[in-house]
Amino acid sequence: MSSLPSHNKDPSRIRKQFSDSCPVSSVATTKSLRHERLSRLGSSGSSDVSNDTSTNHAESYFLQRENRLSARKKAQEETANNDYKKMYEKALATNQRLKSRLETSKQELTMMQDQLERAQKGRQDDCGANVLEAEKKIKAELKMENQRLKDENGALIRVITKLSK
């Protein structure tokens, strides 16, 4: 049991080394750490049965712990990958919806511009037509006035010729 206090100090040091290690090389680091632990536990000096049992117990504890940590890391990576995939799919759906709305808005804008052009052209045509119509009325009135004045002028000429005879 004298090896247990030193055993309690080693795992914290190993834990720091394990948490600081790169996730890519975690398998190689785990194997080397396991080997290092086993060699330290095995080199405690005594080879009685109680030491052997504590070594087996410590070894199984560390193996279980490593398995839990690796399983947790895998689950976190899968969750992260699924989260990124969900975020990507959501972004694609949003992008598609916005593209659809943009296309609809462009079509509406084009239709409204056409309507505006037709309305402005119609006003110009109406204004032009109204001006032309007004000018025609004025021209017709002026022709009638001109004809009346010609008739009056002819009557006055006849009266003057009769009086001068």
Disulfide bonds with the S-S distance in Angstrom:
none
